[in-house]
Amino acid sequence: MNKSQIIENTKEFVKTTLKNAEGGHDYFHIERVYKNALSIAKGEKNANTFIVVLGALLHDIADSKFHNGDETIGPKVAAEFLRNQKVDVEIIEHVQKIIENISFKGGNFEQNFKSLELDIIQDADRLDAIGAIGIARCFNYGGFKNRALYNPEIKPNLNMTKEEYKKSKAPTINHFYEKLLLLKDRMNTETGKKIATQRHEFMELFLSQFYGEWEGKF
């Protein structure tokens, strides 16, 4: 089976699997990350585009947030699918490691794997978590989890462990400080850093407007 056919099969598999997914983690999210990753990869020499594409398409195939925190399901589902597509073992293992290490899991989490392809996909995924779409996704997920919009008495926790981060039920606004506003300085590629800077500024403008409206100042 050629690479083009494998990619098309992967798109259909992901689209079917995520048919009823939460709005911020649905196939449209995957599609945006896929496009962002391809765009970033153009500026990076020596990137394996096939791995970038497969990793981007499969990175959220079974997000642990929707599987009781189980981080092993996604890599297993991806590997099983790719084996059925007769993809080389080395590529399958690389994609699995990308899925295992792509997510932001709180400020104290350290990756145990590194590759250019992971850097590219991670930047693409993080770009979708900031800016206008990032704000929309953040509040969509907060509503999905029935979280408060904002509570001035509950301060952001910037020193959460991985487990505390996963179990947090804090108001949605706190998530900006616990994750979204931290991403600009954690981008891996020059293209990612450039795009992230503009989206970061938009989030800061949004927060300023939000607090002003909350206080009834305008």
VEXNU-79837 format. One record per residue: x, y, z of N, C-alpha, C in turn; residue number from 1. Coordinates in steps of 0.2 Angstrom, whole numbers, always signed. Example, Ala and Ser with C-alpha at 12.3 -4.5 7.8 and 13.67 -1.06 7.14 Angstrom:
2
<site <+66 -28 +39> <+62 -22 +39> <+66 -16 +39> 1>;
<site <+64 -11 +35> <+68 -5 +36> <+64 +0 +39> 2>;
// end
This chain:
218
<site <+4 -6 +0> <+0 +0 +0> <+4 +6 +0> 1>;
<site <+3 +11 -4> <+7 +17 -5> <+5 +22 +1> 2>;
<site <+10 +27 +2> <+9 +32 +7> <+3 +36 +7> 3>;
<site <+1 +38 +1> <-5 +42 +0> <-11 +38 +2> 4>;
<site <-12 +32 +0> <-17 +28 +2> <-18 +27 +10> 5>;
<site <-12 +26 +13> <-12 +25 +20> <-14 +31 +23> 6>;
<site <-12 +37 +21> <-14 +44 +24> <-22 +44 +23> 7>;
<site <-24 +43 +17> <-32 +43 +16> <-35 +39 +21> 8>;
<site <-33 +33 +22> <-36 +28 +26> <-36 +30 +33> 9>;
<site <-30 +33 +35> <-29 +36 +42> <-34 +42 +43> 10>;
<site <-35 +46 +38> <-40 +51 +39> <-47 +49 +40> 11>;
<site <-49 +44 +36> <-56 +41 +37> <-56 +37 +44> 12>;
<site <-51 +34 +46> <-51 +30 +52> <-52 +35 +58> 13>;
<site <-48 +41 +58> <-49 +46 +63> <-56 +49 +63> 14>;
<site <-58 +51 +57> <-65 +54 +56> <-70 +50 +59> 15>;
<site <-70 +43 +58> <-75 +39 +61> <-74 +38 +68> 16>;
<site <-68 +37 +70> <-67 +36 +78> <-69 +42 +82> 17>;
<site <-68 +48 +79> <-70 +54 +83> <-76 +57 +81> 18>;
<site <-81 +53 +78> <-87 +56 +76> <-91 +59 +81> 19>;
<site <-91 +57 +87> <-95 +60 +92> <-91 +63 +98> 20>;
<site <-85 +65 +96> <-80 +68 +101> <-82 +75 +103> 21>;
<site <-80 +77 +109> <-81 +84 +112> <-78 +89 +107> 22>;
<site <-82 +94 +106> <-80 +99 +101> <-73 +102 +100> 23>;
<site <-69 +102 +106> <-63 +104 +105> <-58 +99 +104> 24>;
<site <-60 +93 +103> <-55 +87 +102> <-58 +83 +97> 25>;
<site <-62 +86 +92> <-65 +82 +87> <-61 +82 +80> 26>;
<site <-63 +79 +75> <-59 +79 +69> <-57 +85 +66> 27>;
<site <-61 +91 +67> <-59 +97 +65> <-53 +99 +69> 28>;
<site <-52 +98 +75> <-46 +99 +79> <-40 +95 +75> 29>;
<site <-41 +89 +74> <-36 +85 +71> <-34 +88 +64> 30>;
<site <-39 +90 +60> <-38 +93 +53> <-34 +99 +54> 31>;
<site <-35 +104 +59> <-31 +110 +60> <-24 +108 +62> 32>;
<site <-23 +103 +66> <-16 +102 +69> <-13 +99 +63> 33>;
<site <-16 +95 +59> <-13 +92 +53> <-10 +97 +48> 34>;
<site <-14 +102 +47> <-13 +107 +42> <-7 +112 +45> 35>;
<site <-8 +113 +52> <-2 +117 +55> <+4 +113 +55> 36>;
<site <+4 +107 +56> <+10 +103 +56> <+14 +103 +49> 37>;
<site <+10 +102 +44> <+12 +102 +37> <+16 +109 +35> 38>;
<site <+12 +114 +38> <+15 +121 +37> <+22 +122 +40> 39>;
<site <+22 +120 +46> <+28 +121 +50> <+34 +116 +47> 40>;
<site <+32 +110 +45> <+37 +105 +43> <+40 +108 +36> 41>;
<site <+37 +113 +33> <+40 +116 +27> <+46 +120 +29> 42>;
<site <+46 +122 +35> <+52 +127 +37> <+57 +123 +41> 43>;
<site <+56 +116 +41> <+61 +112 +45> <+64 +107 +40> 44>;
<site <+71 +107 +40> <+75 +103 +35> <+75 +96 +39> 45>;
<site <+75 +91 +35> <+76 +84 +37> <+70 +81 +41> 46>;
<site <+64 +84 +41> <+58 +81 +44> <+55 +76 +40> 47>;
<site <+53 +70 +43> <+50 +65 +39> <+43 +67 +39> 48>;
<site <+40 +69 +33> <+34 +71 +32> <+28 +66 +33> 49>;
<site <+30 +60 +31> <+25 +54 +32> <+24 +53 +40> 50>;
<site <+29 +53 +44> <+28 +53 +51> <+25 +59 +54> 51>;
<site <+26 +65 +51> <+23 +71 +54> <+15 +70 +52> 52>;
<site <+13 +68 +46> <+6 +67 +44> <+3 +62 +49> 53>;
<site <+6 +56 +50> <+3 +51 +53> <+2 +53 +61> 54>;
<site <+7 +56 +63> <+7 +58 +70> <+2 +63 +72> 55>;
<site <+2 +68 +67> <-3 +73 +68> <-10 +70 +68> 56>;
<site <-12 +66 +63> <-18 +63 +62> <-20 +59 +68> 57>;
<site <-16 +55 +71> <-17 +51 +76> <-16 +53 +83> 58>;
<site <-13 +59 +84> <-11 +61 +91> <-16 +61 +96> 59>;
<site <-23 +62 +94> <-28 +62 +99> <-33 +57 +98> 60>;
<site <-31 +51 +95> <-36 +46 +93> <-39 +43 +99> 61>;
<site <-36 +44 +105> <-40 +41 +111> <-37 +46 +117> 62>;
<site <-38 +52 +117> <-36 +57 +122> <-38 +54 +129> 63>;
<site <-32 +54 +133> <-33 +51 +140> <-39 +55 +144> 64>;
<site <-40 +61 +143> <-45 +65 +146> <-52 +62 +146> 65>;
<site <-53 +58 +140> <-59 +55 +139> <-59 +47 +140> 66>;
<site <-54 +45 +143> <-53 +38 +144> <-51 +37 +151> 67>;
<site <-54 +41 +156> <-52 +40 +163> <-45 +41 +165> 68>;
<site <-41 +45 +161> <-34 +46 +162> <-29 +41 +159> 69>;
<site <-32 +36 +156> <-28 +31 +153> <-24 +33 +147> 70>;
<site <-17 +34 +148> <-13 +36 +143> <-10 +31 +138> 71>;
<site <-12 +25 +139> <-9 +19 +135> <-14 +18 +129> 72>;
<site <-20 +20 +130> <-25 +18 +125> <-23 +21 +118> 73>;
<site <-22 +27 +118> <-20 +31 +111> <-15 +27 +108> 74>;
<site <-9 +26 +111> <-4 +23 +107> <-5 +16 +105> 75>;
<site <-9 +12 +109> <-11 +6 +107> <-16 +6 +101> 76>;
<site <-21 +10 +101> <-26 +11 +95> <-22 +13 +89> 77>;
<site <-17 +18 +89> <-14 +20 +84> <-9 +14 +81> 78>;
<site <-6 +11 +85> <-1 +5 +83> <-5 +0 +79> 79>;
<site <-11 -2 +82> <-15 -7 +79> <-17 -5 +72> 80>;
<site <-20 +1 +72> <-22 +3 +65> <-16 +3 +60> 81>;
<site <-10 +6 +62> <-5 +6 +57> <-2 +0 +55> 82>;
<site <-2 -5 +60> <+0 -12 +58> <-5 -15 +53> 83>;
<site <-11 -14 +53> <-16 -16 +48> <-15 -13 +42> 84>;
<site <-11 -7 +42> <-10 -3 +35> <-3 -5 +33> 85>;
<site <+0 -10 +36> <+7 -13 +34> <+12 -7 +34> 86>;
<site <+12 -3 +39> <+17 +2 +40> <+23 -1 +44> 87>;
<site <+29 +2 +42> <+35 -1 +45> <+35 +0 +52> 88>;
<site <+38 -5 +55> <+38 -5 +63> <+41 +1 +66> 89>;
<site <+47 +3 +63> <+50 +9 +65> <+46 +15 +65> 90>;
<site <+42 +16 +60> <+37 +22 +60> <+32 +21 +65> 91>;
<site <+29 +15 +65> <+24 +14 +70> <+26 +16 +77> 92>;
<site <+32 +14 +79> <+35 +15 +86> <+36 +23 +87> 93>;
<site <+39 +26 +81> <+40 +33 +82> <+33 +37 +83> 94>;
<site <+28 +35 +79> <+21 +38 +80> <+19 +37 +87> 95>;
<site <+20 +31 +90> <+18 +29 +97> <+21 +34 +102> 96>;
<site <+27 +35 +101> <+31 +39 +105> <+29 +47 +105> 97>;
<site <+27 +49 +99> <+24 +55 +98> <+18 +56 +102> 98>;
<site <+13 +51 +101> <+7 +52 +105> <+8 +52 +113> 99>;
<site <+13 +48 +115> <+14 +47 +122> <+17 +54 +125> 100>;
<site <+20 +58 +121> <+24 +63 +123> <+22 +70 +121> 101>;
<site <+16 +70 +117> <+14 +77 +114> <+11 +81 +119> 102>;
<site <+7 +79 +124> <+2 +83 +128> <+6 +87 +133> 103>;
<site <+3 +92 +135> <+5 +96 +140> <+1 +93 +146> 104>;
<site <+5 +91 +151> <+2 +88 +157> <+4 +91 +164> 105>;
<site <+4 +98 +163> <+6 +102 +169> <+14 +104 +169> 106>;
<site <+15 +109 +173> <+22 +112 +172> <+28 +108 +174> 107>;
<site <+26 +102 +178> <+32 +98 +180> <+33 +92 +176> 108>;
<site <+30 +91 +170> <+30 +85 +166> <+36 +86 +161> 109>;
<site <+40 +80 +161> <+46 +80 +157> <+45 +75 +151> 110>;
<site <+47 +77 +145> <+46 +72 +140> <+52 +66 +141> 111>;
<site <+50 +60 +139> <+56 +55 +139> <+58 +53 +132> 112>;
<site <+55 +57 +127> <+57 +56 +120> <+58 +62 +116> 113>;
<site <+62 +63 +111> <+63 +69 +108> <+64 +67 +100> 114>;
<site <+61 +71 +96> <+62 +70 +89> <+60 +77 +85> 115>;
<site <+62 +78 +79> <+60 +84 +75> <+53 +83 +74> 116>;
<site <+50 +77 +72> <+43 +76 +70> <+39 +78 +76> 117>;
<site <+41 +76 +82> <+37 +77 +88> <+37 +85 +89> 118>;
<site <+43 +88 +89> <+43 +95 +90> <+38 +99 +85> 119>;
<site <+38 +97 +79> <+33 +100 +74> <+26 +99 +76> 120>;
<site <+24 +92 +77> <+17 +91 +79> <+15 +94 +86> 121>;
<site <+20 +94 +90> <+18 +97 +97> <+17 +105 +96> 122>;
<site <+21 +108 +92> <+19 +115 +90> <+13 +116 +87> 123>;
<site <+11 +112 +82> <+5 +112 +79> <-1 +111 +83> 124>;
<site <+0 +106 +88> <-6 +105 +93> <-6 +111 +98> 125>;
<site <-1 +114 +100> <-1 +119 +105> <-4 +126 +101> 126>;
<site <-3 +127 +95> <-5 +132 +92> <-13 +132 +92> 127>;
<site <-16 +126 +91> <-23 +125 +91> <-26 +126 +98> 128>;
<site <-21 +127 +103> <-24 +128 +110> <-24 +135 +112> 129>;
<site <-21 +140 +108> <-20 +147 +109> <-24 +151 +104> 130>;
<site <-24 +157 +105> <-27 +162 +100> <-35 +161 +101> 131>;
<site <-38 +163 +95> <-46 +163 +95> <-49 +156 +96> 132>;
<site <-46 +152 +92> <-49 +145 +92> <-47 +142 +99> 133>;
<site <-41 +143 +102> <-39 +141 +108> <-44 +143 +114> 134>;
<site <-46 +149 +114> <-51 +152 +118> <-57 +148 +118> 135>;
<site <-60 +147 +112> <-66 +144 +110> <-66 +137 +113> 136>;
<site <-60 +133 +112> <-59 +126 +114> <-59 +126 +121> 137>;
<site <-56 +131 +124> <-55 +131 +132> <-62 +131 +135> 138>;
<site <-66 +136 +133> <-73 +137 +136> <-77 +131 +134> 139>;
<site <-77 +128 +128> <-81 +123 +126> <-79 +117 +131> 140>;
<site <-73 +116 +132> <-71 +110 +137> <-73 +111 +144> 141>;
<site <-73 +118 +146> <-75 +120 +152> <-83 +118 +153> 142>;
<site <-86 +120 +148> <-94 +119 +148> <-95 +111 +148> 143>;
<site <-91 +108 +144> <-92 +100 +144> <-91 +97 +151> 144>;
<site <-86 +100 +155> <-85 +98 +162> <-89 +101 +167> 145>;
<site <-93 +106 +165> <-98 +110 +169> <-93 +114 +174> 146>;
<site <-88 +117 +172> <-84 +121 +176> <-86 +128 +176> 147>;
<site <-85 +132 +182> <-87 +139 +182> <-82 +143 +177> 148>;
<site <-85 +148 +175> <-81 +152 +170> <-75 +155 +174> 149>;
<site <-77 +158 +180> <-72 +162 +183> <-74 +162 +191> 150>;
<site <-69 +162 +195> <-70 +163 +202> <-64 +166 +205> 151>;
<site <-65 +173 +206> <-59 +177 +209> <-56 +174 +215> 152>;
<site <-60 +170 +219> <-57 +167 +225> <-53 +161 +224> 153>;
<site <-53 +158 +218> <-49 +152 +217> <-44 +154 +212> 154>;
<site <-38 +154 +215> <-32 +156 +211> <-29 +151 +207> 155>;
<site <-26 +152 +201> <-22 +147 +197> <-17 +144 +201> 156>;
<site <-16 +138 +200> <-11 +134 +203> <-5 +132 +198> 157>;
<site <+0 +135 +199> <+6 +135 +194> <+11 +129 +196> 158>;
<site <+9 +126 +201> <+14 +121 +203> <+11 +114 +204> 159>;
<site <+6 +112 +200> <+3 +106 +200> <+7 +100 +198> 160>;
<site <+6 +95 +201> <+9 +88 +198> <+5 +86 +192> 161>;
<site <+8 +81 +189> <+4 +79 +183> <-3 +76 +185> 162>;
<site <-3 +73 +190> <-10 +70 +193> <-14 +75 +195> 163>;
<site <-12 +80 +198> <-16 +86 +200> <-19 +90 +194> 164>;
<site <-15 +91 +189> <-17 +94 +183> <-22 +90 +180> 165>;
<site <-22 +84 +179> <-27 +80 +176> <-33 +80 +180> 166>;
<site <-33 +80 +186> <-39 +80 +190> <-42 +87 +192> 167>;
<site <-39 +92 +190> <-41 +99 +191> <-48 +100 +189> 168>;
<site <-52 +104 +194> <-59 +106 +192> <-60 +113 +193> 169>;
<site <-54 +117 +192> <-54 +124 +193> <-58 +128 +187> 170>;
<site <-60 +134 +189> <-63 +138 +184> <-59 +138 +177> 171>;
<site <-63 +139 +172> <-60 +139 +165> <-54 +145 +164> 172>;
<site <-56 +151 +167> <-51 +156 +166> <-44 +154 +169> 173>;
<site <-44 +150 +175> <-38 +148 +178> <-33 +144 +173> 174>;
<site <-37 +140 +168> <-33 +136 +163> <-28 +141 +159> 175>;
<site <-30 +147 +158> <-26 +151 +154> <-19 +152 +157> 176>;
<site <-19 +153 +164> <-13 +154 +167> <-9 +147 +169> 177>;
<site <-13 +142 +169> <-10 +135 +171> <-8 +132 +164> 178>;
<site <-10 +134 +159> <-7 +131 +152> <-7 +136 +147> 179>;
<site <-12 +139 +144> <-12 +142 +138> <-7 +148 +137> 180>;
<site <-6 +152 +143> <-2 +157 +142> <+6 +155 +143> 181>;
<site <+7 +149 +145> <+13 +146 +145> <+16 +143 +139> 182>;
<site <+12 +142 +134> <+14 +139 +128> <+18 +143 +123> 183>;
<site <+17 +149 +123> <+21 +153 +119> <+29 +152 +120> 184>;
<site <+31 +151 +126> <+38 +151 +128> <+40 +143 +127> 185>;
<site <+36 +139 +125> <+37 +132 +125> <+37 +129 +118> 186>;
<site <+37 +134 +113> <+36 +131 +106> <+43 +129 +104> 187>;
<site <+44 +124 +100> <+50 +121 +98> <+53 +124 +91> 188>;
<site <+49 +126 +87> <+51 +128 +80> <+51 +136 +79> 189>;
<site <+54 +138 +75> <+54 +146 +73> <+47 +148 +71> 190>;
<site <+45 +144 +66> <+38 +145 +63> <+33 +145 +69> 191>;
<site <+33 +140 +73> <+28 +139 +79> <+29 +145 +83> 192>;
<site <+35 +147 +85> <+36 +153 +90> <+33 +160 +87> 193>;
<site <+34 +161 +80> <+31 +167 +77> <+24 +167 +77> 194>;
<site <+20 +161 +75> <+13 +161 +76> <+10 +162 +83> 195>;
<site <+14 +158 +87> <+12 +158 +94> <+12 +165 +97> 196>;
<site <+17 +169 +95> <+17 +176 +98> <+11 +180 +97> 197>;
<site <+8 +180 +91> <+2 +184 +89> <-4 +181 +92> 198>;
<site <-4 +174 +93> <-10 +171 +96> <-10 +173 +104> 199>;
<site <-4 +173 +107> <-3 +174 +114> <-6 +182 +115> 200>;
<site <-4 +186 +111> <-6 +193 +112> <-14 +194 +111> 201>;
<site <-17 +190 +107> <-24 +190 +107> <-27 +187 +113> 202>;
<site <-24 +182 +116> <-27 +180 +122> <-26 +185 +128> 203>;
<site <-21 +188 +128> <-20 +194 +133> <-25 +199 +132> 204>;
<site <-26 +201 +126> <-32 +206 +125> <-38 +203 +127> 205>;
<site <-40 +197 +126> <-46 +194 +128> <-47 +194 +136> 206>;
<site <-42 +192 +139> <-42 +192 +146> <-43 +199 +149> 207>;
<site <-40 +204 +146> <-41 +211 +148> <-48 +213 +148> 208>;
<site <-51 +212 +142> <-58 +213 +141> <-62 +209 +145> 209>;
<site <-61 +203 +147> <-65 +199 +151> <-65 +202 +158> 210>;
<site <-59 +204 +161> <-59 +206 +168> <-63 +213 +168> 211>;
<site <-62 +217 +163> <-65 +223 +163> <-73 +223 +163> 212>;
<site <-76 +218 +159> <-83 +217 +159> <-85 +214 +165> 213>;
<site <-81 +209 +168> <-83 +206 +175> <-84 +211 +180> 214>;
<site <-79 +216 +180> <-80 +221 +185> <-84 +227 +183> 215>;
<site <-87 +226 +177> <-92 +232 +175> <-89 +238 +173> 216>;
<site <-83 +238 +171> <-79 +244 +169> <-81 +246 +162> 217>;
<site <-83 +241 +158> <-84 +243 +151> <-88 +237 +148> 218>;
// end
